[in-house]
Amino acid sequence: MHRIRTVLLTIVSVLAVAAVAAAAAGVPEIDKANVTIRLSAKPTFAAKQCVGEDGQSYITYRGGWSGAETEVTPGSTDYILSGPLTVKNVVWTINTQTQRGVLTGTATLTSPVGTTTGPVYSGPLKLITQGVPTAAGPAAKARGWLAAPTYTAGALDGGSILANIELKITATFTATGVFGDAPAGLGTPSYAVATANQTC
């Protein structure tokens, strides 16, 4: 009798653990997100120069962007990915000899007018760049990563926008670009850096 009771308790425990695990697993969903991006400098980017630990010249730009994100394939995700886009606290440090740089900021897409207020996503943006934004030269190219938590009706919903982003940045700090596979890419190489994570 004791053995039967032990077996029954074990079965009940296993079933309970399986039920909890199934409830915690949730229902996966991974959708393609495809957008174009247009940004203007706001506020104006300020520059500071210094010498790095390698003896080379560096320049750090600080500022922010505002503009718009436009969804290329509306309805392909649970979110409206068209609306006002800002990138705050932009810090962009460039080795002026190699022209390789690192750009960081916080990207926030806000719900478009006429829909639920609040952010759609907001999170860190990290880009590897090539080029210096000068009037005489071509636009600097950037490729990197957005890892932004998503919101529904103004509250975090447990989702994320995870995107490889490509941008072109002009001498006036206008930035245009894409993420996703539907827009045409910018044809940038796969940049990589080792960085001390220091700025001017």
ZAPASE-185117 format. One record per residue: residue in three letters; x, y, z of N, C-alpha, C in turn. Coordinates in steps of 0.1 Angstrom, whole numbers, padded with zeros to 4 digits, always signed. Each point is the difference from the previous one (the first is absolute). Layout:
N
AlaXYZXYZXYZ
...
//
This chain:
200
Met+0008-0012+0000-0008+0012+0000+0009+0013+0000
His+0010-0001+0009+0009+0012+0000+0007+0002-0013
Arg+0004-0011-0007+0006+0001-0013-0009+0006-0010
Ile-0013-0004+0000-0010+0005-0010-0001+0015+0003
Arg-0001+0004+0013-0002+0014+0003+0012+0008-0005
Thr+0012-0005+0002+0012+0007-0005+0000+0001-0015
Val-0004-0010-0007+0000+0000-0015-0010+0011-0004
Leu-0012+0000+0006-0010+0009-0004+0004+0015+0003
Leu+0006+0002+0012+0006+0014+0003+0010+0004-0010
Thr+0009-0009-0004+0010+0003-0010-0006+0003-0014
Ile-0011-0007-0004-0006+0003-0012-0007+0013+0000
Val-0007+0003+0011-0007+0013+0002+0011+0011-0001
Ser+0011-0001+0007+0010+0010+0000+0006+0002-0014
Val+0002-0010-0007+0006+0001-0014-0010+0007-0009
Leu-0013-0004+0002-0010+0007-0009-0002+0015+0004
Ala+0002+0003+0013-0001+0014+0004+0011+0008-0005
Val+0013-0006+0000+0011+0007-0005-0001+0002-0015
Ala-0005-0010-0007-0002+0001-0015-0010+0011-0003
Ala-0011+0001+0008-0010+0010-0003+0006+0014+0002
Val+0008+0002+0011+0006+0013+0002+0010+0003-0011
Ala+0008-0009-0004+0009+0002-0011-0007+0004-0013
Ala-0011-0007-0003-0007+0003-0012-0006+0014+0001
Ala-0005+0004+0012-0006+0013+0001+0011+0011-0001
Ala+0012-0003+0005+0011+0010-0001+0006+0001-0014
Ala-0002-0010-0008+0007+0000-0013-0006+0010-0009
Gly-0013+0002+0001-0006+0011-0009-0002-0005-0014
Val-0004+0009-0009-0002-0002-0014+0010+0008-0008
Pro+0010-0005-0007+0010+0008-0007-0006+0007-0012
Glu+0006+0011-0003-0004+0007-0012+0012+0009-0005
Ile+0005-0002-0012+0011+0007-0006-0004+0005-0013
Asp-0002+0013-0002-0004+0006-0012+0011+0009-0007
Lys-0001+0001-0013+0010+0008-0007-0004+0015+0002
Ala+0009+0008+0003-0002+0015+0002+0009+0007-0011
Asn-0007+0008-0008+0007+0007-0011-0004+0015+0000
Val+0010+0008+0001-0003+0015+0001+0011+0008-0007
Thr-0003+0012-0004+0009+0010-0004+0001+0011+0011
Ile+0011+0007+0001+0003+0010+0010+0005+0012-0006
Arg-0006+0012+0005+0005+0013-0004+0001+0009+0013
Leu+0013+0005+0003+0002+0007+0012+0008+0013-0003
Ser-0003+0010+0008+0007+0013+0000+0006+0003+0014
Ala+0011+0007+0000+0007+0003+0012-0009+0010+0009
Lys-0003-0005+0012-0007+0009+0009+0003-0006+0014
Pro+0007+0007+0009+0007+0013-0003+0012-0002-0009
Thr+0006+0012-0004+0012-0001-0008+0011-0008+0007
Phe+0007-0007-0008+0011-0008+0005+0012+0009+0004
Ala+0006-0002+0012+0012+0007+0004+0012-0009-0001
Ala+0011+0005-0003+0012-0008-0002+0011+0003+0010
Lys+0007-0010+0004+0012+0002+0009+0011-0010-0005
Gln+0012+0006+0000+0011-0008-0005+0010-0004+0011
Cys+0007-0011-0001+0010-0004+0010+0009-0010-0006
Val+0011-0003+0007+0009-0010-0004-0003-0013+0007
Gly+0000-0011-0007-0003-0013+0007+0012-0006+0006
Glu-0002-0012+0007+0011-0007+0006+0010-0005-0010
Asp-0004-0001-0012+0009-0005-0011+0007+0012-0007
Gly-0002+0012+0006+0007+0012-0006-0007+0005-0012
Gln-0010-0005-0004-0007+0004-0012-0011+0011+0003
Ser-0004+0007-0009-0010+0011+0002-0014-0006-0001
Tyr-0009+0004+0010-0014-0004+0000-0009+0012+0001
Ile-0012-0002-0005-0010+0010+0002-0013-0006+0005
Thr-0007+0006+0009-0013-0005+0005-0010+0011-0003
Tyr-0011-0005-0006-0012+0008-0002-0011-0004+0010
Arg-0007+0010+0005-0011-0002+0009-0012+0008-0005
Gly-0012-0007+0000-0012+0007-0004-0011-0009+0000
Gly-0010+0002-0009-0012-0009-0001-0006+0002-0014
Trp-0009-0010-0003-0007+0000-0012-0015+0000+0002
Ser-0008+0006-0009-0014-0002+0000-0005-0001-0015
Gly-0010-0008-0002-0005-0002-0014-0011-0010+0000
Ala+0001-0009-0010-0011-0009-0001+0005-0014-0005
Glu-0008-0010+0004+0002-0014-0004-0012-0003-0008
Thr+0002-0007-0012-0011-0004-0008+0000-0015-0002
Glu-0010-0007+0003-0001-0014-0002-0002-0003-0014
Val+0008-0009-0006-0001-0004-0014-0010-0010-0002
Thr-0002-0009+0010-0010-0011-0002-0010+0001+0012
Pro-0009+0010+0000-0010+0001+0010-0008-0013+0003
Gly-0002-0002+0013-0008-0012+0004+0008-0013+0001
Ser+0013+0001-0003+0009-0012+0002+0004-0003+0014
Thr-0002+0010+0009+0002-0003+0014-0012+0004+0008
Asp+0001-0002+0013-0011+0005+0009+0000+0015+0003
Tyr+0010+0007-0005+0002+0014+0003-0001+0008-0012
Ile-0004+0013+0002+0001+0010-0011+0014+0006+0000
Leu+0008-0003-0009+0014+0004+0000+0002+0013-0009
Ser-0011+0007-0002+0001+0013-0006-0003+0011+0010
Gly+0008+0010+0001-0003+0011+0010+0012+0008+0003
Pro-0001+0010+0009+0011+0008+0004+0011-0008+0006
Leu+0013+0002-0004+0011-0007+0005+0010+0010+0006
Thr+0005-0002+0012+0011+0008+0006+0011-0009+0004
Val+0012+0005-0001+0012-0006+0006+0007+0010+0009
Lys-0001-0002+0013+0005+0009+0010+0014-0005+0005
Asn+0007+0010+0006+0013-0003+0006+0009-0007-0009
Val+0001+0005-0013+0009-0006-0009+0015+0004+0003
Val+0008-0009+0001+0015+0002+0002+0007-0008-0011
Trp+0008+0007-0008+0006-0006-0012+0015+0004+0000
Thr+0008-0010+0003+0015+0002+0001+0007-0007-0012
Ile+0008+0008-0007+0007-0005-0012+0015+0002+0001
Asn+0007-0010-0004+0014+0000-0002+0002+0008-0014
Thr+0006+0012+0001+0000+0008-0013+0010-0005-0010
Gln+0010-0009+0004+0009-0006-0009-0006-0011-0008
Thr-0006-0010+0007-0007-0011-0006-0014+0003-0005
Gln-0006+0010+0006-0014+0004-0002-0010-0010+0005
Arg+0005-0010+0008-0009-0010+0006-0005+0006+0013
Gly-0013-0002+0003-0006+0006+0012-0011-0009+0006
Val-0004+0005+0012-0011-0007+0008-0010+0011+0003
Leu-0013-0003-0003-0011+0009+0003-0010-0007+0009
Thr-0004+0007+0011-0010-0006+0009-0011+0011+0002
Gly-0012-0005+0004-0011+0009+0003-0012-0008+0004
Thr-0011+0006+0003-0013-0006+0004-0010+0003-0010
Ala-0005-0010-0007-0010+0002-0011-0014-0002+0005
Thr-0009+0009-0003-0014-0001+0005-0009+0002-0012
Leu-0009-0009-0003-0011+0002-0010-0012+0002+0008
Thr-0007+0012-0003-0012+0003+0007-0012-0003-0009
Ser-0011-0004+0006-0012-0003-0007-0004+0012-0009
Pro-0005-0003-0012-0004+0011-0009-0013+0007+0005
Val-0002+0012-0004-0011+0008+0004-0013-0007-0003
Gly-0010+0000+0009-0012-0007-0003-0001-0014+0005
Thr+0011-0005+0006+0001-0014+0005+0003+0001+0015
Thr+0001-0011+0007+0003+0000+0014+0013+0007+0003
Thr+0000+0009+0010+0011+0008+0003+0011-0008+0007
Gly+0012+0005-0001+0011-0007+0007+0010-0006-0010
Pro+0011-0006+0005+0010-0005-0009-0005-0014-0006
Val+0005-0003-0012-0001-0013-0006+0012-0009+0004
Tyr+0012+0006+0000+0012-0006+0005+0009+0011+0005
Ser+0009-0004+0009+0011+0010+0004+0011-0009+0006
Gly+0012+0003-0005+0011-0008+0004+0013+0004-0006
Pro+0011-0006+0004+0014+0004-0004+0003-0003-0015
Leu+0006+0009-0006+0005-0001-0014+0015+0000+0001
Lys+0007-0009-0007+0015+0000+0000+0004-0003-0015
Leu+0008+0009-0005+0004-0001-0014+0015+0001-0001
Ile+0006-0008-0010+0014+0002-0004-0001+0008-0013
Thr+0009+0010+0000+0000+0010-0011+0013+0000-0008
Gln-0001+0005-0012+0012+0002-0009-0002+0013-0007
Gly+0009+0010+0003+0000+0013-0006-0002+0011+0010
Val+0003+0012-0004-0001+0012+0008-0010+0009-0007
Pro-0010+0006+0007-0010+0008-0007+0006+0014-0004
Thr+0006+0001-0011+0005+0013-0005-0006+0003-0014
Ala-0001+0013-0002-0007+0005-0012+0008-0005-0013
Ala+0013-0002+0001+0008-0004-0011-0001-0014-0003
Gly-0004-0008+0010+0001-0015-0002-0014-0006-0002
Pro+0000-0013-0003-0013-0007-0001-0006-0002+0014
Ala-0013-0004+0000-0007-0002+0013+0007-0012+0007
Ala+0001+0001+0013+0005-0011+0008-0010-0011+0000
Lys+0004-0012+0000-0008-0012+0000+0000-0006+0014
Ala-0011-0006+0004-0002-0006+0013-0008-0012-0001
Arg+0004-0010+0008-0008-0012+0001+0001-0005+0015
Gly-0011-0004+0005+0000-0005+0014-0013-0006+0004
Trp-0003+0002+0013-0010-0008+0006-0009+0008+0009
Leu-0013-0002-0001-0011+0005+0008-0006-0011+0008
Ala+0000+0001+0014-0006-0010+0008-0010+0008+0010
Ala-0012+0001-0005-0010+0009+0007-0012-0007+0005
Pro-0003+0001+0013-0012-0006+0005-0012+0007-0006
Thr-0011-0008-0002-0012+0005-0006-0011+0004+0010
Tyr-0010+0008-0004-0010+0005+0009-0014-0002-0007
Thr-0010-0003+0008-0014-0001-0004-0008+0009+0009
Ala-0007+0010-0006-0008+0009+0008+0008+0007+0011
Gly+0013+0003-0003+0009+0007+0009+0007-0008+0011
Ala-0003-0013+0000+0007-0009+0010+0009-0010-0007
Leu+0011-0003+0006+0009-0011-0005-0008-0013-0002
Asp+0001-0007-0011-0007-0012-0002+0008-0012-0001
Gly+0013+0001+0002+0009-0012+0000+0006-0003-0013
Gly-0004+0008-0011+0006-0003-0013+0012+0009-0003
Ser+0005-0001-0011+0012+0008-0004+0000+0002-0015
Ile+0006+0011-0004+0004+0002-0014+0015-0002+0000
Leu+0005-0010-0007+0014-0003-0001+0003+0001-0015
Ala+0009+0010-0003+0002+0003-0014+0015+0003-0003
Asn+0004-0005-0012+0013+0005-0005-0003+0013-0008
Ile+0006+0011+0004-0004+0013-0007+0012+0005-0008
Glu-0003+0006-0012+0010+0006-0008-0004+0015-0002
Leu+0010+0009+0001-0003+0014-0001+0011+0006-0009
Lys-0003+0011-0007+0009+0009-0006-0001+0013+0007
Ile+0011+0006+0005+0000+0013+0008+0008+0010-0008
Thr-0007+0011-0003+0006+0011-0008+0007+0010+0009
Ala+0007+0010-0007+0007+0010+0007-0009+0009+0009
Thr-0013+0001-0004-0010+0007+0009-0006-0009+0010
Phe+0005-0012+0001-0005-0010+0010-0015-0004-0003
Thr-0004+0001-0013-0012-0007-0004+0004-0014-0002
Ala-0009-0009+0005+0002-0014-0001-0012-0007-0007
Thr+0003-0008-0010-0010-0008-0006+0004-0015+0000
Gly-0010-0009+0001+0004-0014+0000-0012-0009+0000
Val+0003-0012+0004-0010-0011+0000+0003-0010+0011
Phe-0010-0008+0004+0002-0013+0006-0010-0010-0006
Gly+0004-0012+0000-0009-0010-0006+0006-0005-0014
Asp-0007-0009-0006+0004-0006-0013-0007+0005-0012
Ala-0011+0008+0002-0008+0005-0011+0006+0012-0007
Pro+0004+0010+0008+0006+0012-0006+0014-0004-0007
Ala+0004+0008-0009+0013-0002-0006+0011+0003+0010
Gly+0010-0009+0001+0011+0003+0010+0009+0010-0005
Leu+0009+0004+0008+0010+0011-0004+0013-0006-0005
Gly+0001-0013+0000+0013-0006-0005+0012+0003+0008
Thr-0002+0002+0013+0012+0002+0009+0007-0013+0004
Pro+0013+0001+0002+0007-0012+0004-0004-0003+0015
Ser+0004-0012+0005-0003-0004+0013+0011+0006+0009
Tyr-0002+0012+0005+0010+0006+0009+0001-0007+0013
Ala+0012+0001+0006+0002-0005+0014+0011+0008+0006
Val-0001+0001+0014+0010+0007+0007+0004-0007+0013
Ala+0011+0004+0006+0003-0002+0014+0001+0014+0006
Thr-0008+0002+0010+0000+0014+0005+0002+0000+0015
Ala+0007+0011+0005+0002+0002+0014-0012+0007+0006
Asn-0010+0003-0008-0013+0006+0005+0003+0014+0007
Gln+0009+0007-0006+0003+0014+0006-0004+0010-0011
Thr-0002+0012+0005-0004+0011-0009+0009+0012+0003
Cys-0001+0010-0008+0008+0013+0002-0006+0008+0011
//
